Amino acid sequence: MRLGAIVAALIAIAPLVAVFATALGDGADSLTAATFWRYAGTSAGLVALVGVGTGLIGGLAAWLVVLHEFPGRRLFSWMLVLPLAAPAFVLAYGYASLFDVAGPIRTAWRAAFGWDPPLEMRTLWGAAIVMTLAFYPYVYLTLRAALLNQSSSLVEAARSLGLSHRQAFLRVALPLARPALAAGMALAVMETLADYGATSFLTVQTLTTGVVRAWSVFYSAAEAARLALPLLAAAAVLLWLERVNQRAGGEAGQARWRRLERIRLTGMKAWAATMFCLALIALGLILPLGWLAWLGAGGEHELTRLIASSRNVLILGAIAAAFTCGLAALVALNARHSRFIPGLLSLGYATPGAVMAIGLLAPAGVIWRAFPATVSSFVMALALLVLAYASRLMAAALEPIDAGLRRIGPSVRAAARTLGEDTGGAARRVELPLASGALFTALLLVFIDVLKELPATMILRPFGFDTLAVMADYYAKDERLGEAAWPSLLIVLIALPAVMWLTRRVSRSRPGDHP
């Protein structure tokens, strides 16, 4: 198992090392300082806007759902997570069409007021709105968990000292939950930096779009790797911040004797809370998907290609999920002896998929030159794609598997050893079967991410091997949103049941939470 964990760590870290080596190598470089700073400045601005936006609306949603009682609260407690089923680029397609020159919102606004609405989606602000609506569930989930696990005695002590409910929350509960809020915002920012589909379609030039453009337009791996270096640095900083805040949050919320008391809202306050939660779900899922469905109903579609892309992504997702979770299980079984390897995997999770893809191109070239007659290009491309998914998503699979294994006490392992099983046998026949629920959760998490992944798939996939995300991106770039609607909606329809199951599982797994 130790050897398997080391192999998993090498798979996660090898693309990152290759990025550094490629960036230092020779190669045609058309990147100018002005272009680099334009990419970097746009990325920084987008990160700032999305970080603040997700913190505000995700934090407010968690505060309302956990600490208040209002109409629809039970339903909203899990429905607010559903936008995670829709990739950011799918929301971008819907909103760009809604706010287009001939779109329904712009047309209705002109008819009502006689001038164009101030919001234009193909701008930095438009991209920030789309990503805020797509990624606020990360903040909602982390802050909700932190508030649910706080000790009610702390708030009660503050109330006994004369503070109101609002003052107790602002001075006691919120400061204790601040690490979770920061961790959720860090996750949202990581996803923002990794995004390619939405920013590319909305013509917002970020470092990630620059990485893909350097490879696909200029065919320069060196230039792509140099653009990837600041993304790696940002990923490392964000990961460090997320880990620090996660540890701080865990220390702050160890004792919880009774769940926090909910305040019953009445009158306009109650309906305002309901409308706010309903608006988040409508804007983050129902409105853009509904409009895409309308466009798709009136547009053409290639049924054969749609079926082939669906088959490709289902097979690829199943293989990648099984491979990734197998490696993550080896790391989790070894984590009781060392936490160094899990830390390495986390750096991969914080790295954009486009960077992982660029990092794998260099070693793939070495293998291809060494064995040109024995390695099929199709098999090589699929293997690289699975490795890219595993490198980036192993940490996401590790979290639930590690948590599931830690619930199994050392006495179970000791009992298996006394019955003649070695370490591997005890893990294979006892520990992993007992943690089957955690394994299934990890499989679903990886599968959903593979389903939505665009830049790594676009760079590494075999020729003619399209997934639903690649197919949607192909049509969207040609402004054929009626055709792009079909694969976009299929992505959401496939991911939605898994997200619903995971959300309900998380809700039921927290003691004292009654959604």
TORTIMAR-15081 format. One record per residue (C-alpha): residue number from 1; z negated, y, x negated. Coordinates in steps of 0.5 Angstrom, whole numbers, plus 500, padded with zeros to 3 digits. Each point is the difference from the previous one (the first is absolute). Layout:
<tipas>
NUM / Z / Y / X
...
</tipas>
This chain:
<tipas>
1 / 500 / 500 / 500
2 / 499 / 505 / 494
3 / 507 / 499 / 498
4 / 503 / 501 / 507
5 / 496 / 506 / 500
6 / 502 / 503 / 493
7 / 507 / 498 / 502
8 / 499 / 504 / 507
9 / 498 / 506 / 496
10 / 506 / 500 / 495
11 / 505 / 500 / 506
12 / 496 / 506 / 503
13 / 500 / 504 / 493
14 / 506 / 498 / 497
15 / 505 / 504 / 504
16 / 495 / 506 / 498
17 / 501 / 499 / 493
18 / 507 / 499 / 500
19 / 501 / 507 / 504
20 / 496 / 503 / 493
21 / 505 / 496 / 496
22 / 506 / 502 / 504
23 / 498 / 507 / 500
24 / 499 / 501 / 492
25 / 507 / 496 / 499
26 / 507 / 503 / 499
27 / 504 / 502 / 506
28 / 505 / 505 / 503
29 / 495 / 505 / 503
30 / 503 / 506 / 505
31 / 493 / 502 / 502
32 / 498 / 507 / 498
33 / 494 / 503 / 500
34 / 501 / 504 / 506
35 / 502 / 494 / 504
36 / 494 / 497 / 498
37 / 495 / 505 / 502
38 / 504 / 501 / 507
39 / 498 / 493 / 501
40 / 493 / 500 / 498
41 / 499 / 507 / 504
42 / 503 / 497 / 506
43 / 496 / 493 / 499
44 / 493 / 504 / 499
45 / 501 / 505 / 506
46 / 502 / 494 / 505
47 / 494 / 496 / 497
48 / 495 / 506 / 501
49 / 503 / 501 / 508
50 / 499 / 493 / 501
51 / 494 / 499 / 497
52 / 497 / 506 / 504
53 / 503 / 498 / 507
54 / 498 / 493 / 500
55 / 493 / 502 / 498
56 / 500 / 505 / 506
57 / 503 / 495 / 505
58 / 498 / 494 / 498
59 / 493 / 502 / 499
60 / 499 / 503 / 506
61 / 503 / 494 / 504
62 / 494 / 496 / 496
63 / 495 / 505 / 502
64 / 502 / 500 / 507
65 / 501 / 492 / 501
66 / 493 / 498 / 496
67 / 495 / 506 / 503
68 / 503 / 502 / 507
69 / 501 / 496 / 506
70 / 506 / 503 / 504
71 / 505 / 497 / 505
72 / 505 / 495 / 496
73 / 495 / 499 / 494
74 / 500 / 493 / 500
75 / 508 / 499 / 500
76 / 501 / 506 / 495
77 / 495 / 497 / 495
78 / 505 / 495 / 498
79 / 507 / 503 / 503
80 / 499 / 506 / 495
81 / 502 / 495 / 494
82 / 506 / 498 / 503
83 / 505 / 505 / 497
84 / 499 / 496 / 493
85 / 505 / 495 / 503
86 / 505 / 505 / 500
87 / 503 / 502 / 493
88 / 500 / 508 / 498
89 / 508 / 499 / 500
90 / 500 / 498 / 507
91 / 496 / 506 / 502
92 / 505 / 504 / 496
93 / 506 / 498 / 504
94 / 497 / 501 / 507
95 / 497 / 507 / 498
96 / 506 / 502 / 496
97 / 505 / 499 / 506
98 / 495 / 503 / 505
99 / 500 / 506 / 496
100 / 507 / 500 / 499
101 / 505 / 506 / 501
102 / 502 / 496 / 507
103 / 493 / 496 / 500
104 / 496 / 501 / 507
105 / 494 / 504 / 497
106 / 505 / 505 / 497
107 / 504 / 500 / 506
108 / 495 / 501 / 505
109 / 496 / 505 / 495
110 / 506 / 504 / 500
111 / 501 / 500 / 508
112 / 493 / 502 / 501
113 / 499 / 506 / 495
114 / 507 / 502 / 497
115 / 499 / 498 / 493
116 / 499 / 494 / 495
117 / 493 / 497 / 499
118 / 497 / 502 / 494
119 / 499 / 492 / 498
120 / 506 / 497 / 496
121 / 499 / 493 / 498
122 / 504 / 499 / 494
123 / 495 / 505 / 496
124 / 494 / 498 / 496
125 / 496 / 502 / 506
126 / 504 / 495 / 504
127 / 499 / 495 / 496
128 / 492 / 501 / 499
129 / 500 / 500 / 508
130 / 503 / 493 / 500
131 / 496 / 497 / 495
132 / 494 / 503 / 502
133 / 501 / 497 / 507
134 / 502 / 493 / 496
135 / 494 / 500 / 496
136 / 494 / 503 / 503
137 / 498 / 493 / 502
138 / 498 / 499 / 493
139 / 495 / 505 / 501
140 / 498 / 498 / 507
141 / 498 / 493 / 498
142 / 496 / 502 / 493
143 / 496 / 505 / 504
144 / 499 / 496 / 506
145 / 497 / 494 / 496
146 / 496 / 505 / 496
147 / 497 / 503 / 506
148 / 499 / 494 / 504
149 / 496 / 497 / 494
150 / 495 / 506 / 499
151 / 493 / 500 / 502
152 / 498 / 503 / 506
153 / 493 / 501 / 497
154 / 503 / 506 / 496
155 / 503 / 503 / 506
156 / 493 / 499 / 504
157 / 496 / 503 / 494
158 / 505 / 506 / 500
159 / 499 / 501 / 507
160 / 492 / 499 / 500
161 / 500 / 506 / 495
162 / 504 / 505 / 505
163 / 507 / 499 / 499
164 / 505 / 499 / 506
165 / 505 / 494 / 500
166 / 505 / 505 / 497
167 / 496 / 502 / 495
168 / 498 / 493 / 498
169 / 507 / 498 / 500
170 / 502 / 506 / 495
171 / 494 / 499 / 496
172 / 498 / 493 / 499
173 / 506 / 495 / 503
174 / 506 / 504 / 497
175 / 497 / 501 / 493
176 / 498 / 492 / 500
177 / 507 / 498 / 503
178 / 504 / 505 / 495
179 / 502 / 495 / 495
180 / 503 / 496 / 505
181 / 504 / 506 / 503
182 / 502 / 501 / 492
183 / 502 / 493 / 499
184 / 504 / 500 / 507
185 / 504 / 506 / 498
186 / 501 / 497 / 493
187 / 504 / 494 / 503
188 / 504 / 505 / 505
189 / 502 / 504 / 493
190 / 502 / 493 / 497
191 / 504 / 498 / 505
192 / 503 / 508 / 500
193 / 502 / 499 / 493
194 / 503 / 493 / 501
195 / 504 / 502 / 506
196 / 508 / 500 / 499
197 / 503 / 499 / 507
198 / 497 / 506 / 503
199 / 501 / 505 / 495
200 / 507 / 498 / 498
201 / 502 / 501 / 507
202 / 497 / 506 / 501
203 / 503 / 503 / 494
204 / 493 / 501 / 496
205 / 501 / 499 / 493
206 / 494 / 497 / 497
207 / 498 / 496 / 494
208 / 502 / 493 / 504
209 / 506 / 502 / 502
210 / 502 / 503 / 493
211 / 498 / 493 / 497
212 / 505 / 496 / 505
213 / 505 / 506 / 499
214 / 500 / 499 / 493
215 / 501 / 493 / 500
216 / 505 / 499 / 506
217 / 504 / 506 / 499
218 / 500 / 501 / 492
219 / 498 / 493 / 498
220 / 495 / 502 / 495
221 / 494 / 496 / 500
222 / 497 / 504 / 495
223 / 501 / 507 / 504
224 / 497 / 496 / 506
225 / 494 / 497 / 495
226 / 498 / 507 / 498
227 / 500 / 503 / 507
228 / 496 / 494 / 502
229 / 494 / 502 / 494
230 / 497 / 505 / 504
231 / 500 / 496 / 506
232 / 496 / 495 / 496
233 / 495 / 505 / 498
234 / 499 / 503 / 507
235 / 499 / 492 / 502
236 / 495 / 499 / 495
237 / 496 / 507 / 502
238 / 501 / 498 / 507
239 / 497 / 493 / 499
240 / 494 / 502 / 496
241 / 498 / 505 / 505
242 / 501 / 495 / 506
243 / 496 / 495 / 496
244 / 494 / 505 / 498
245 / 500 / 503 / 508
246 / 500 / 493 / 502
247 / 494 / 498 / 496
248 / 496 / 506 / 502
249 / 502 / 499 / 507
250 / 497 / 493 / 499
251 / 494 / 502 / 497
252 / 499 / 505 / 506
253 / 500 / 496 / 505
254 / 496 / 493 / 498
255 / 495 / 501 / 506
256 / 502 / 500 / 507
257 / 494 / 498 / 505
258 / 504 / 503 / 506
259 / 507 / 502 / 502
260 / 500 / 508 / 500
261 / 499 / 502 / 507
262 / 506 / 503 / 504
263 / 500 / 506 / 503
264 / 503 / 500 / 507
265 / 506 / 505 / 501
266 / 501 / 503 / 507
267 / 505 / 505 / 503
268 / 505 / 504 / 496
269 / 497 / 497 / 494
270 / 501 / 493 / 502
271 / 507 / 501 / 502
272 / 502 / 504 / 494
273 / 497 / 494 / 496
274 / 505 / 495 / 504
275 / 506 / 504 / 499
276 / 499 / 501 / 493
277 / 500 / 493 / 499
278 / 505 / 499 / 504
279 / 504 / 505 / 497
280 / 499 / 496 / 493
281 / 503 / 494 / 503
282 / 506 / 503 / 504
283 / 502 / 504 / 494
284 / 499 / 495 / 494
285 / 503 / 494 / 504
286 / 503 / 501 / 507
287 / 504 / 507 / 500
288 / 504 / 498 / 494
289 / 501 / 493 / 502
290 / 502 / 501 / 507
291 / 505 / 505 / 498
292 / 503 / 495 / 495
293 / 500 / 495 / 505
294 / 504 / 505 / 504
295 / 505 / 501 / 495
296 / 500 / 493 / 498
297 / 502 / 498 / 508
298 / 506 / 505 / 499
299 / 502 / 498 / 493
300 / 504 / 494 / 497
301 / 497 / 495 / 496
302 / 502 / 494 / 496
303 / 497 / 494 / 503
304 / 502 / 495 / 494
305 / 497 / 505 / 495
306 / 494 / 501 / 504
307 / 498 / 493 / 500
308 / 502 / 499 / 493
309 / 495 / 506 / 498
310 / 495 / 497 / 504
311 / 500 / 493 / 498
312 / 500 / 503 / 492
313 / 494 / 504 / 501
314 / 496 / 494 / 504
315 / 502 / 495 / 494
316 / 499 / 505 / 495
317 / 493 / 503 / 503
318 / 498 / 493 / 501
319 / 501 / 498 / 493
320 / 497 / 506 / 497
321 / 494 / 500 / 504
322 / 499 / 492 / 498
323 / 501 / 502 / 493
324 / 496 / 506 / 500
325 / 494 / 497 / 503
326 / 500 / 494 / 496
327 / 499 / 504 / 494
328 / 495 / 505 / 503
329 / 496 / 494 / 502
330 / 500 / 497 / 493
331 / 497 / 507 / 498
332 / 495 / 500 / 505
333 / 498 / 493 / 498
334 / 499 / 503 / 493
335 / 497 / 507 / 502
336 / 493 / 497 / 500
337 / 500 / 500 / 493
338 / 504 / 506 / 498
339 / 502 / 506 / 504
340 / 505 / 503 / 495
341 / 506 / 496 / 502
342 / 499 / 503 / 508
343 / 500 / 507 / 497
344 / 507 / 499 / 496
345 / 503 / 497 / 507
346 / 497 / 507 / 503
347 / 505 / 504 / 496
348 / 506 / 496 / 502
349 / 498 / 502 / 507
350 / 500 / 507 / 499
351 / 506 / 500 / 497
352 / 507 / 502 / 504
353 / 504 / 494 / 501
354 / 506 / 504 / 497
355 / 496 / 500 / 493
356 / 499 / 492 / 501
357 / 507 / 499 / 501
358 / 502 / 504 / 494
359 / 495 / 497 / 496
360 / 503 / 493 / 501
361 / 507 / 502 / 498
362 / 499 / 500 / 493
363 / 497 / 493 / 499
364 / 505 / 497 / 505
365 / 505 / 503 / 495
366 / 497 / 496 / 495
367 / 500 / 493 / 504
368 / 507 / 501 / 502
369 / 502 / 501 / 493
370 / 497 / 494 / 497
371 / 502 / 496 / 506
372 / 506 / 502 / 503
373 / 503 / 494 / 502
374 / 494 / 496 / 503
375 / 497 / 506 / 504
376 / 503 / 502 / 507
377 / 501 / 507 / 501
378 / 498 / 499 / 507
379 / 494 / 496 / 498
380 / 498 / 505 / 495
381 / 500 / 506 / 505
382 / 496 / 496 / 505
383 / 495 / 498 / 495
384 / 499 / 507 / 497
385 / 500 / 503 / 507
386 / 494 / 495 / 502
387 / 497 / 502 / 493
388 / 500 / 507 / 502
389 / 497 / 499 / 507
390 / 494 / 495 / 496
391 / 499 / 506 / 495
392 / 499 / 505 / 505
393 / 497 / 496 / 505
394 / 495 / 495 / 497
395 / 494 / 505 / 500
396 / 501 / 501 / 508
397 / 500 / 492 / 501
398 / 494 / 500 / 495
399 / 495 / 504 / 504
400 / 500 / 496 / 506
401 / 500 / 493 / 496
402 / 495 / 503 / 496
403 / 495 / 502 / 506
404 / 501 / 493 / 503
405 / 498 / 496 / 494
406 / 494 / 504 / 499
407 / 498 / 498 / 507
408 / 499 / 493 / 497
409 / 494 / 499 / 497
410 / 499 / 497 / 493
411 / 496 / 494 / 503
412 / 507 / 498 / 503
413 / 503 / 500 / 494
414 / 494 / 496 / 497
415 / 500 / 495 / 505
416 / 508 / 499 / 499
417 / 498 / 499 / 492
418 / 495 / 495 / 502
419 / 505 / 496 / 504
420 / 504 / 499 / 494
421 / 505 / 506 / 500
422 / 502 / 504 / 494
423 / 501 / 508 / 501
424 / 507 / 499 / 502
425 / 499 / 495 / 505
426 / 494 / 503 / 503
427 / 504 / 506 / 501
428 / 506 / 497 / 503
429 / 496 / 495 / 505
430 / 494 / 504 / 502
431 / 500 / 508 / 498
432 / 508 / 501 / 502
433 / 499 / 497 / 506
434 / 494 / 503 / 502
435 / 503 / 507 / 499
436 / 507 / 498 / 504
437 / 499 / 506 / 504
438 / 500 / 505 / 494
439 / 506 / 496 / 497
440 / 504 / 501 / 507
441 / 498 / 508 / 500
442 / 502 / 501 / 493
443 / 507 / 496 / 502
444 / 501 / 505 / 506
445 / 498 / 506 / 495
446 / 505 / 498 / 495
447 / 505 / 498 / 505
448 / 500 / 507 / 504
449 / 501 / 504 / 493
450 / 506 / 496 / 498
451 / 503 / 501 / 507
452 / 499 / 507 / 499
453 / 502 / 501 / 492
454 / 506 / 504 / 499
455 / 501 / 502 / 493
456 / 498 / 494 / 496
457 / 505 / 496 / 505
458 / 506 / 504 / 499
459 / 499 / 500 / 492
460 / 499 / 493 / 499
461 / 503 / 496 / 506
462 / 506 / 496 / 499
463 / 507 / 503 / 502
464 / 501 / 499 / 507
465 / 493 / 498 / 502
466 / 498 / 505 / 504
467 / 493 / 500 / 504
468 / 498 / 504 / 506
469 / 498 / 506 / 496
470 / 506 / 500 / 496
471 / 505 / 500 / 506
472 / 496 / 506 / 503
473 / 500 / 504 / 494
474 / 508 / 498 / 499
475 / 501 / 503 / 507
476 / 496 / 506 / 500
477 / 503 / 502 / 494
478 / 506 / 501 / 504
479 / 497 / 503 / 505
480 / 501 / 494 / 505
481 / 493 / 500 / 503
482 / 503 / 496 / 506
483 / 501 / 494 / 495
484 / 494 / 502 / 496
485 / 496 / 499 / 506
486 / 501 / 493 / 501
487 / 497 / 498 / 493
488 / 495 / 505 / 500
489 / 497 / 498 / 507
490 / 500 / 492 / 498
491 / 496 / 502 / 494
492 / 494 / 503 / 505
493 / 501 / 494 / 505
494 / 499 / 495 / 494
495 / 494 / 504 / 497
496 / 497 / 502 / 506
497 / 496 / 494 / 503
498 / 498 / 499 / 492
499 / 497 / 507 / 500
500 / 497 / 499 / 507
501 / 497 / 493 / 498
502 / 497 / 503 / 493
503 / 497 / 506 / 504
504 / 496 / 496 / 505
505 / 498 / 495 / 495
506 / 497 / 506 / 496
507 / 497 / 503 / 506
508 / 496 / 494 / 502
509 / 498 / 498 / 493
510 / 495 / 506 / 499
511 / 494 / 499 / 503
512 / 497 / 505 / 505
513 / 507 / 502 / 502
514 / 502 / 500 / 507
515 / 507 / 502 / 501
</tipas>
